[in-house]
Amino acid sequence: MIEKRLLVVDRVRRPPREGFSWLDRRFLRDFASRLSGDAVFLYFFLAAVSDKHGLSFYGDATLAVRLRMREAAVVAAREELVIHDLVAYQAPLTQVLSLPTPCVERGYAPAVRKMIRAPIDTDLPQSSRRKP
């Protein structure tokens, strides 16, 4: 096991006196791989500029300039974050949300797995079908 130690003792990161920003590392582990690069970049930016409640009020044009993206790309990236339940958006506010609680089991919920499996089971011969 690697022993953790401070590399630069006089530069330990502290919450800023003004504003508030942090990033739950579960975002990288559980969500980033499902998102486009633009959506990850936008999420990082919003997490950095939001207040202690996760709120920011940057407009699309300002975000596009700051992130060096097209405005349409900002809108698409934000929509991706909304779909994945990572941010809420109601112009002019964007709120970075607490991360959704992880499923107990990776993959689909049991009810969804049952629905997905059902059509496959019907294609099998009667003797090969799974018993519920």
TALIN-V673865 format. One record per pair of residues at least 24 apart in sequence whose ideal C-beta (glycine too) atoms are under 6 Angstrom apart, sorted by the first residue. I is the first residue (numbers start at 1). J is the second residue. Records with the same first field share a line. If there is no record, write none. Layout:
I = J ; J
//
This chain:
20 = 51 ; 52
21 = 47 ; 48
23 = 47
24 = 99
26 = 99
35 = 80
38 = 73 ; 77
39 = 77 ; 80 ; 81
42 = 77
43 = 81
46 = 94 ; 96
47 = 96
50 = 96
54 = 95 ; 96
55 = 93 ; 95
56 = 94
57 = 92 ; 93
//
